[in-house]
Amino acid sequence: MRNTNLKRKKASVQKGPKRGEKGFAIDQDPFFDTQSNRRRKIDEEDDIESSDEESDQFDDGEGKEAVAEEEETAAERRKRVAEAYLEKIRRIAKREQDEDEEERESDGEREGERDSLVAQILQQEQMEESGRARRLIASRVQKPETTDGFRVLVKHRQSVNAVALSEDDAKGFSASKDGTIVHWDVDSGKAEKYLWPSEEVLRSHGAKDPKGKATKHSKHVLSLAVSSDGRYLASGGLDRHVHLWDIRTREHIQAFPGHQGPVSCLTFRQGTSELFSGSFDRTVKIWNAEDRAYINTLFGHQGEVINIDCLRKERVLTVGRDRSMHLFKVPEESRLVFRAPASSLECCCFINNDEFLSGSDDGSIEHWSSVRKKPVHIVKNAHALVALHRVEQEDNEGLPNGHIDSTPTENGIQMAGNYCSSACSWVNSVILCRSSDLATSGAGNGFVRLWEIESDSKGIRPLFELPLVGFVNSLAFAKSGHFLVAGVGQEPRLGRWGRIPEARNGVAVHSLNLV
């Protein structure tokens, strides 16, 4: 009886074709299915939701293409983007080869040299992206004509607090104090607004109930950040949440709670979906936009975190109201602390993995190195007042945490000359054209300044001044260096303690001439 059962069991196991037989197919074996159950479930839901409504929305087959694009997996998308980028580099290499050399001995030799040129271009770009190579473009910037200046591309009702550019520099994003988030085209200026969801939808996306006397979430935005793949836009503000938006649909998809103070700054790590947020609660938090998950919290600041920056490496640069700049080395769980001579550091940015820039509320710009605790070079009075600006002081108006800024004035008029204690000379923003020696800074003194970062930490050399009235609260540089975007307002980003009535709230663009 036992032998019979064993024979039956063996027979049942041997059912179906073997791997060597004709009827076996690897793609039918669930072990080789690259899609997870969660992914298949999402795809099935997408197929259910994409019905007649989508077919009515798109014409001439565009709907089918959109649905097919949504069903594309992350791996397939990365492969498609990589192949398209490689083909672009090959065309560039072919064009350079045709321009430099007209005759070749054989097609094989020509093809081999073209592949070698492609490898050199990719290697150079990788070194520039990682911060190990620096493009020398500051010397190529031509002096602007007197008629050349900033042109207003997008108007806002209130002061613009943050601007950001997509990886391809084709799209821009801006946010203002009234909660308006705008997505605009760099060339045409065509703008589209992001619509905030209702309180119920925000709670369903993870938002917690407002604290204190507030009955609903504040829409006052202080910071923006765009992911390198162009899929996610992150915003942060006074409601103490980090909000995640889908750039393709302009819809709100997630709210990250956890900060105990306003979210003052945001940045994505280049080439990843890793998001860093700094807050007035003195902490820096790490999130994963792809997984919609919280990762970790970085401690160290003794004051409000004001600005943040990150390159491709897992290192985060932050400045705060504790007169310090911190370089967090996330994998090593360590940090370097740099003490500033100014009363407060307002902004910062990476030059490369070992060099940084910062702007202070005393009007100075500091050049730092990771091997020194003090600045390598300091530019004092970087945005000194050369003309009188009418500034209206507003009584006892500050940020919700009780921080109130005061500015010395004489009869409501900011003092002129080299007096840099006034708020109009505070360096509100400093940014570098990625992997280059060209930097720019903005304040409220009526000018945006261009700087050359000299090699071997020799210092900072001033280039040109670009007139722009108002508080320059945020700056964004095109990767090519051909244009500069500024977020301007009548009021500074953090507070309402000053006002320049002549300023126009909006996004201004300035084109640079490179030779």
Number of C-alpha atoms within 10 A of each C-alpha: 5 6 8 9 10 11 11 10 11 11 10 10 9 9 8 10 11 11 10 8 9 8 9 13 12 10 10 9 9 9 8 9 11 10 12 9 10 9 13 11 12 13 17 13 11 14 13 9 11 14 10 8 9 15 15 9 9 13 10 8 9 13 16 15 12 12 15 10 11 12 16 12 13 9 10 11 12 13 12 12 13 12 12 12 12 15 13 13 18 18 14 16 21 19 12 13 15 13 9 9 9 7 8 10 7 8 9 10 11 17 13 11 15 21 16 13 19 21 16 13 16 14 12 16 15 13 14 17 19 17 21 14 15 19 13 15 17 21 12 12 17 13 14 15 8 8 6 13 16 19 13 18 20 21 17 21 13 19 27 35 31 28 26 25 27 19 17 13 17 13 18 23 25 28 30 27 23 16 19 19 26 21 21 20 17 19 11 9 15 13 17 13 14 18 13 15 13 11 15 9 14 19 14 13 17 16 22 18 15 14 12 6 6 10 10 12 19 15 18 20 26 24 28 26 25 28 23 17 15 15 17 22 23 25 28 28 24 22 25 26 27 30 22 22 20 15 17 10 9 19 15 21 17 23 23 20 16 14 21 15 20 25 28 27 27 26 24 28 20 20 14 14 20 20 24 26 29 31 28 23 20 21 21 25 19 19 20 16 22 12 9 15 13 16 12 12 15 20 12 13 22 14 18 20 30 23 26 27 23 23 23 15 16 15 18 24 21 26 31 25 18 17 19 21 29 19 21 22 16 15 9 9 8 11 17 14 17 19 14 19 16 16 13 21 32 27 28 28 24 23 25 22 19 13 16 22 24 28 30 27 22 25 28 22 27 24 22 24 19 16 10 9 14 17 19 18 16 19 16 15 19 24 28 25 23 14 12 13 22 16 21 18 19 12 11 13 16 16 15 11 11 9 12 15 15 16 14 13 15 8 11 14 14 25 21 15 12 16 17 24 18 22 26 31 27 30 30 29 26 28 24 28 22 22 23 22 20 28 24 22 27 32 31 31 28 25 22 23 19 22 18 21 22 14 11 6 13 11 16 22 14 14 17 17 17 19 15 23 22 28 36 35 28 27 27 23 22 20 18 13 20 14 17 18 24 31 32 35 31 25 27 25 24 19 14 19 21 23 22 20 16 13 18 22 24 24 29 21 20 19 16 17 13 14 8
